[in-house]
Amino acid sequence: MYIARVTVLFRHIAFLRAVVLYSLTAFGGPQGHFGMMMKTFVHRRKDITEEELMDYSAFCQLLPGASSTQTLTLIGYKRGGVVLAMLTLIIWTLPACFLMALFSFFPMRTTALFRFIGPMTIGYLIFAAQQAFRVSIHNTITRVILVVSSLATLLWFKWPWIVPILLVLGGFVTNLSSRRIPQVEVLPKKIKWGNIWLFAIIFILAGASSELARKNNWPNRRPLNLFENTYRFGSLVFGGGNVLMPMMYEQYVARPESQKLIQRNPNIIKMNREDFYSGWGMVRAIPGPVFSVASYMGGIAMKDKGPGLQILGCFIAATGIFLPSALLVLFFFPIWNNLKKYATVYRALEGINAVVVGVMVAAALYMMSDSRWAGWSDVVLNLLVIGVTWTLLNYTKLPSPVIVMIWLALGWGFVFI
């Protein structure tokens, strides 16, 4: 059996190599990642179809955790089952977590090297929205859902529940008519409960052991507290990094300032604002998942304990933040596939996919408004980068890593102009 598994994995070396390149060049958070997935795994490699990628993305938006990580994990799952899915997850998260762990030893500010990465990411997002529009928007109701979801997301972009609520409403609206897709008989399938039980058991044990360590004042309890914090974040965060940041800020910066809390828990994990903001600045300037910031936070949290325990803190936090995403997506996805055979769910997918396109449009507009616009020169330069990126993606066969390297090189050269 072991030899058979090795043989199966050997067949997927090309795919894993593509995941490595993707993990080293995927800038811009979930929105930018989607565009690069479209280019790399749909158009260039054809691992999945556009419809499947839209389906995976819509499904992962309904779950808590790191949505781009979950989407890529599902691509690996579709190609080679659970083993390849876990290898994909590890390869995708490892470079970013390593870099963020390194930054916890040497906190630093972002440099001009990443000057063009922001507008480049917007270009990728516009490209992805255009491709998704072609697949998902095909009648009046989906156009209406697109417009409404775009406006709602733009107005309440930082509210964590806006995307899940819009997804549910979109699915409800397209279910108001049953004429297009009639129901056919479907035989129910047995559900495998292993992953969800494992998820719940780890959640309960992490919380119980952390609280027990606090009440009994265990001297070396900080790793337990750190794992509980990050596992809880990975289990409950909807909305990606925009929601993870304020939750971490409240946990590690704001709460430790309470004198009453310090008296009750003098060994609470805490960090200063400068270190906190430095980490969030760096994670947005490197490729990979935004949730890899947990690796940095774990290192900072254990920094006073020496290099060995600081490395352990980076590992514990990275494991804690990504483990719930993997367990949840691999448990719920087979259920999702089974539910899709029901006409009600299939009709709902029309609305859900239309909402996903609307969210991408709103994200592109929000990121444009949130970009650096110091003057007319910045406006022209940013729009030029966005336009050139979109053009390269639409009209050339340049791989995503090459496009990213071009903008990094130009950003470096921009320093000397």
C-alpha positions as CSV (number, residue, x, y, z in Angstrom):
1,M,0.0,0.0,0.0
2,Y,2.9,2.4,0.9
3,I,4.5,1.8,-2.6
4,A,1.1,2.4,-4.3
5,R,0.8,5.7,-2.5
6,V,4.3,6.8,-3.5
7,T,3.5,5.8,-7.1
8,V,0.3,7.9,-7.0
9,L,2.1,10.9,-5.6
10,F,4.9,10.6,-8.2
11,R,2.2,11.1,-10.9
12,H,1.4,14.4,-9.3
13,I,4.9,15.9,-9.1
14,A,4.1,18.4,-11.9
15,F,1.1,19.6,-10.0
16,L,3.0,19.9,-6.7
17,R,5.7,21.9,-8.6
18,A,3.0,24.2,-9.8
19,V,1.8,24.6,-6.2
20,V,5.4,25.5,-5.2
21,L,5.6,28.2,-7.8
22,Y,2.2,29.5,-7.0
23,S,3.0,29.7,-3.3
24,L,6.1,31.8,-4.0
25,T,4.2,34.3,-6.3
26,A,0.6,34.5,-5.1
27,F,0.3,38.0,-3.7
28,G,-2.7,40.0,-2.7
29,G,-4.8,37.9,-0.3
30,P,-7.8,35.8,-1.3
31,Q,-9.0,38.2,-4.0
32,G,-5.6,38.2,-5.7
33,H,-5.1,34.5,-5.2
34,F,-8.3,33.7,-7.0
35,G,-7.1,35.4,-10.2
36,M,-3.8,33.5,-10.0
37,M,-5.6,30.2,-9.4
38,M,-7.7,30.9,-12.5
39,K,-4.6,31.5,-14.6
40,T,-2.5,28.7,-13.2
41,F,-4.7,25.8,-12.4
42,V,-7.6,26.4,-14.9
43,H,-6.2,28.1,-18.0
44,R,-2.6,26.9,-18.0
45,R,-2.7,23.5,-16.3
46,K,-6.4,22.6,-16.7
47,D,-6.4,20.8,-13.3
48,I,-10.0,22.0,-12.9
49,T,-12.6,23.9,-14.9
50,E,-13.8,27.4,-14.4
51,E,-17.1,26.1,-13.2
52,E,-15.3,23.9,-10.6
53,L,-13.2,26.8,-9.3
54,M,-16.2,29.0,-9.0
55,D,-18.0,26.2,-7.1
56,Y,-15.0,25.6,-4.8
57,S,-14.7,29.3,-4.1
58,A,-18.4,29.7,-3.3
59,F,-18.3,26.7,-1.0
60,C,-15.2,28.0,0.9
61,Q,-16.8,31.4,1.4
62,L,-19.4,29.7,3.4
63,L,-16.9,28.2,5.9
64,P,-14.8,29.9,8.5
65,G,-11.0,30.0,8.1
66,A,-8.6,30.8,5.2
67,S,-10.7,30.6,2.1
68,S,-7.9,30.7,-0.5
69,T,-6.1,28.0,1.4
70,Q,-9.3,25.9,1.5
71,T,-9.9,26.4,-2.2
72,L,-6.4,25.3,-3.1
73,T,-6.7,22.3,-0.8
74,L,-9.8,21.2,-2.7
75,I,-7.9,21.4,-6.0
76,G,-5.4,19.0,-4.5
77,Y,-8.2,16.8,-3.1
78,K,-9.9,16.7,-6.5
79,R,-6.7,15.5,-8.2
80,G,-5.4,13.0,-5.6
81,G,-7.6,12.6,-2.6
82,V,-6.8,13.4,1.1
83,V,-3.0,12.8,0.9
84,L,-2.5,15.1,-2.0
85,A,-4.8,17.7,-0.4
86,M,-2.7,17.7,2.7
87,L,0.6,17.9,0.7
88,T,-0.9,20.9,-1.2
89,L,-1.9,22.6,2.0
90,I,1.6,22.1,3.5
91,I,3.4,23.3,0.4
92,W,1.1,26.3,0.0
93,T,1.5,27.5,3.6
94,L,5.1,26.7,4.3
95,P,7.0,29.5,2.5
96,A,4.8,32.3,3.9
97,C,4.8,30.8,7.4
98,F,8.6,30.5,7.2
99,L,9.1,34.1,6.1
100,M,6.7,35.4,8.8
101,A,8.5,33.3,11.4
102,L,11.8,34.8,10.2
103,F,10.3,38.3,10.5
104,S,9.4,37.6,14.1
105,F,13.2,37.4,14.8
106,F,13.9,40.5,12.7
107,P,10.8,42.8,12.6
108,M,11.1,45.0,9.5
109,R,9.1,47.4,7.4
110,T,8.0,46.8,3.9
111,T,10.2,48.2,1.1
112,A,9.8,49.7,-2.3
113,L,10.4,46.3,-3.7
114,F,6.6,45.7,-3.4
115,R,5.6,49.1,-4.8
116,F,3.6,47.7,-7.7
117,I,2.3,44.5,-6.1
118,G,-0.9,46.2,-4.8
119,P,-2.1,47.4,-8.2
120,M,-0.9,44.2,-9.8
121,T,-3.2,42.3,-7.5
122,I,-6.1,44.5,-8.5
123,G,-5.3,43.6,-12.1
124,Y,-5.5,39.9,-11.3
125,L,-8.8,40.4,-9.5
126,I,-10.3,42.3,-12.4
127,F,-9.2,39.5,-14.7
128,A,-10.7,36.8,-12.4
129,A,-14.0,38.8,-12.1
130,Q,-14.2,39.0,-15.9
131,Q,-13.7,35.3,-16.3
132,A,-16.2,34.5,-13.5
133,F,-18.7,36.9,-15.0
134,R,-18.6,34.9,-18.3
135,V,-19.3,31.7,-16.5
136,S,-21.8,32.7,-13.9
137,I,-23.8,35.7,-15.1
138,H,-26.2,34.6,-17.8
139,N,-29.7,35.9,-17.0
140,T,-31.6,38.8,-15.5
141,I,-31.7,37.5,-11.9
142,T,-28.0,36.8,-11.8
143,R,-27.3,40.3,-13.1
144,V,-29.5,41.8,-10.4
145,I,-27.7,39.7,-7.7
146,L,-24.3,40.8,-9.1
147,V,-25.2,44.5,-8.8
148,V,-26.8,44.2,-5.3
149,S,-24.0,42.1,-3.9
150,S,-21.4,44.4,-5.3
151,L,-23.0,47.4,-3.7
152,A,-23.6,45.7,-0.4
153,T,-20.1,44.3,-0.1
154,L,-18.6,47.7,-1.0
155,L,-20.7,49.5,1.6
156,W,-20.0,46.9,4.4
157,F,-16.6,45.5,3.3
158,K,-15.2,45.2,6.8
159,W,-18.3,43.6,8.3
160,P,-17.4,39.8,8.7
161,W,-20.9,38.5,8.1
162,I,-21.7,40.4,4.9
163,V,-20.4,37.7,2.5
164,P,-22.0,34.6,4.2
165,I,-25.3,36.5,4.4
166,L,-25.2,37.6,0.8
167,L,-24.4,34.0,-0.3
168,V,-27.4,32.7,1.6
169,L,-29.7,35.4,0.2
170,G,-28.4,34.8,-3.4
171,G,-29.1,31.1,-3.1
172,F,-32.6,31.8,-1.7
173,V,-33.5,34.3,-4.5
174,T,-32.6,31.8,-7.3
175,N,-34.7,29.2,-5.6
176,L,-37.9,31.2,-5.9
177,S,-38.5,29.7,-9.3
178,S,-38.3,25.9,-9.9
179,R,-39.1,25.9,-13.6
180,R,-35.5,25.9,-15.0
181,I,-34.2,23.0,-12.9
182,P,-36.7,20.3,-11.8
183,Q,-35.9,17.9,-9.0
184,V,-34.9,14.3,-9.9
185,E,-34.8,11.4,-7.4
186,V,-31.5,11.3,-5.5
187,L,-30.4,8.4,-3.2
188,P,-28.9,9.7,0.1
189,K,-25.3,8.8,0.8
190,K,-23.7,7.9,4.1
191,I,-21.8,10.8,5.8
192,K,-18.3,10.2,7.2
193,W,-18.1,12.1,10.5
194,G,-14.4,11.6,11.3
195,N,-13.1,15.0,10.5
196,I,-15.8,17.0,12.2
197,W,-15.5,14.9,15.4
198,L,-11.7,15.5,15.3
199,F,-12.3,19.3,14.8
200,A,-14.7,19.4,17.7
201,I,-12.6,17.3,20.0
202,I,-9.5,19.5,19.4
203,F,-11.5,22.6,19.9
204,I,-12.8,21.4,23.3
205,L,-9.5,20.0,24.5
206,A,-7.6,23.1,23.4
207,G,-10.0,25.4,25.3
208,A,-10.2,23.2,28.4
209,S,-6.4,22.7,28.7
210,S,-5.8,26.4,28.2
211,E,-8.2,27.4,30.9
212,L,-6.9,24.7,33.2
213,A,-3.4,25.9,32.7
214,R,-4.5,29.5,33.5
215,K,-6.4,28.6,36.6
216,N,-3.6,26.4,38.0
217,N,-0.9,28.9,37.0
218,W,1.2,26.4,35.1
219,P,4.6,27.9,34.6
220,N,5.0,26.8,30.9
221,R,1.4,27.2,29.8
222,R,2.0,29.8,27.1
223,P,2.2,27.3,24.2
224,L,-1.1,25.8,25.3
225,N,-2.7,29.3,25.4
226,L,-1.2,30.1,22.0
227,F,-2.6,27.0,20.3
228,E,-6.0,27.6,21.8
229,N,-6.0,31.3,20.6
230,T,-5.0,30.4,17.0
231,Y,-7.2,27.3,16.7
232,R,-10.1,29.4,17.9
233,F,-9.3,32.1,15.3
234,G,-9.1,29.5,12.5
235,S,-12.4,28.0,13.6
236,L,-14.5,31.2,13.9
237,V,-13.1,33.8,11.5
238,F,-15.4,34.6,8.6
239,G,-14.1,37.2,6.1
240,G,-10.4,36.4,6.0
241,G,-7.6,38.8,7.1
242,N,-9.9,41.8,7.4
243,V,-11.6,40.0,10.3
244,L,-8.6,38.1,11.6
245,M,-6.6,41.4,12.2
246,P,-9.1,43.0,14.6
247,M,-9.6,39.7,16.5
248,M,-5.8,39.3,17.0
249,Y,-5.5,43.0,17.9
250,E,-8.1,42.6,20.6
251,Q,-6.5,39.4,21.9
252,Y,-2.8,40.4,22.0
253,V,-2.8,44.2,22.2
254,A,-6.0,45.6,23.6
255,R,-7.0,43.0,26.2
256,P,-3.6,42.8,27.9
257,E,-3.8,46.5,28.7
258,S,-6.7,45.9,31.1
259,Q,-5.2,46.0,34.7
260,K,-8.1,43.8,36.0
261,L,-7.2,41.1,33.4
262,I,-3.5,41.3,34.2
263,Q,-4.2,40.8,37.9
264,R,-6.3,37.8,37.1
265,N,-3.9,36.4,34.4
266,P,-0.4,38.0,34.8
267,N,1.1,35.7,32.2
268,I,-1.3,36.6,29.4
269,I,0.1,36.7,25.9
270,K,0.7,40.3,24.9
271,M,2.6,42.3,22.3
272,N,3.2,46.0,21.6
273,R,1.5,47.8,18.8
274,E,4.6,48.4,16.8
275,D,5.4,44.7,16.5
276,F,1.7,43.9,15.8
277,Y,1.5,46.4,12.9
278,S,4.9,45.4,11.6
279,G,3.7,41.8,11.2
280,W,0.5,42.8,9.4
281,G,2.5,45.1,7.1
282,M,4.9,42.3,6.1
283,V,2.2,39.6,5.6
284,R,0.5,41.8,2.9
285,A,3.9,42.3,1.2
286,I,4.8,38.6,0.8
287,P,3.2,35.8,-1.3
288,G,1.0,33.2,0.3
289,P,-2.0,33.1,2.7
290,V,-2.7,36.1,4.9
291,F,-3.3,33.7,7.8
292,S,0.4,33.0,7.9
293,V,0.6,36.1,10.0
294,A,-0.1,33.7,12.9
295,S,3.4,32.3,12.5
296,Y,4.8,35.8,13.2
297,M,2.4,36.4,16.1
298,G,3.5,33.0,17.6
299,G,7.1,34.0,17.4
300,I,6.6,37.4,18.9
301,A,4.5,35.8,21.7
302,M,7.4,33.5,22.7
303,K,10.2,35.9,21.9
304,D,11.2,36.4,25.6
305,K,11.5,32.6,26.1
306,G,14.6,32.1,23.9
307,P,15.1,31.1,20.2
308,G,14.1,27.5,20.7
309,L,10.7,28.3,22.2
310,Q,10.2,31.1,19.7
311,I,10.5,28.7,16.8
312,L,8.1,26.4,18.7
313,G,5.7,29.3,19.0
314,C,5.8,30.0,15.2
315,F,5.1,26.3,14.5
316,I,2.2,26.0,17.1
317,A,0.5,29.2,15.9
318,A,0.8,28.2,12.2
319,T,-0.6,24.7,12.9
320,G,-3.4,26.1,15.0
321,I,-4.6,28.7,12.5
322,F,-4.6,26.3,9.4
323,L,-5.7,23.0,11.0
324,P,-9.4,24.0,11.4
325,S,-9.6,25.1,7.7
326,A,-8.3,21.7,6.5
327,L,-10.6,19.7,8.8
328,L,-13.7,21.7,8.0
329,V,-13.2,21.8,4.2
330,L,-12.5,18.1,3.9
331,F,-15.5,17.2,6.1
332,F,-18.1,19.5,4.5
333,F,-17.0,19.2,0.8
334,P,-18.3,15.6,0.3
335,I,-21.6,16.7,1.9
336,W,-21.6,19.7,-0.4
337,N,-21.1,17.5,-3.4
338,N,-24.0,15.2,-2.3
339,L,-26.3,18.2,-1.7
340,K,-25.6,19.7,-5.1
341,K,-27.5,16.7,-6.6
342,Y,-30.7,18.2,-5.2
343,A,-32.3,20.8,-7.5
344,T,-32.8,23.2,-4.6
345,V,-29.1,23.4,-4.0
346,Y,-28.2,23.4,-7.7
347,R,-30.6,26.3,-8.2
348,A,-29.0,28.0,-5.2
349,L,-25.6,27.8,-6.9
350,E,-26.7,30.2,-9.6
351,G,-27.3,32.9,-6.9
352,I,-24.2,31.9,-4.9
353,N,-21.9,32.1,-7.9
354,A,-23.4,35.5,-8.9
355,V,-22.7,36.8,-5.3
356,V,-19.1,35.6,-5.6
357,V,-18.6,37.6,-8.8
358,G,-20.2,40.6,-7.1
359,V,-17.8,40.2,-4.1
360,M,-14.8,40.2,-6.5
361,V,-16.0,43.3,-8.2
362,A,-16.5,45.1,-4.9
363,A,-13.1,43.9,-3.6
364,A,-11.4,45.3,-6.7
365,L,-13.2,48.7,-6.2
366,Y,-12.4,48.7,-2.5
367,M,-8.7,47.8,-3.0
368,M,-8.5,50.6,-5.6
369,S,-9.9,53.1,-3.1
370,D,-7.6,51.8,-0.4
371,S,-4.4,52.0,-2.6
372,R,-1.8,54.6,-2.5
373,W,-3.1,57.7,-4.4
374,A,-0.8,60.5,-3.2
375,G,-1.2,62.5,-6.3
376,W,-1.9,62.4,-10.1
377,S,1.4,60.6,-10.7
378,D,0.3,57.7,-8.3
379,V,-3.1,57.6,-10.0
380,V,-1.6,57.3,-13.5
381,L,1.1,54.8,-12.3
382,N,-1.4,52.5,-10.4
383,L,-3.9,52.5,-13.3
384,L,-1.1,51.7,-15.7
385,V,0.0,48.7,-13.6
386,I,-3.5,47.5,-13.3
387,G,-4.1,47.8,-17.1
388,V,-0.8,46.2,-18.1
389,T,-1.4,43.3,-15.7
390,W,-4.9,42.7,-17.0
391,T,-3.6,42.9,-20.6
392,L,-0.8,40.4,-19.9
393,L,-3.3,38.0,-18.4
394,N,-5.8,38.3,-21.2
395,Y,-3.6,38.4,-24.3
396,T,-0.3,36.6,-23.4
397,K,0.6,33.1,-22.1
398,L,3.0,34.5,-19.5
399,P,2.9,32.4,-16.3
400,S,1.8,34.1,-13.2
401,P,5.3,33.8,-11.6
402,V,6.8,35.7,-14.5
403,I,4.3,38.5,-14.2
404,V,4.9,38.9,-10.5
405,M,8.7,38.9,-11.0
406,I,8.4,41.6,-13.6
407,W,6.6,43.9,-11.2
408,L,9.0,43.1,-8.3
409,A,11.9,43.9,-10.6
410,L,10.3,47.2,-11.7
411,G,9.5,48.0,-8.0
412,W,13.2,47.5,-7.1
413,G,14.3,49.6,-10.1
414,F,11.7,52.3,-9.1
415,V,13.8,53.0,-5.9
416,F,16.7,54.3,-8.0
417,I,14.6,56.6,-10.4
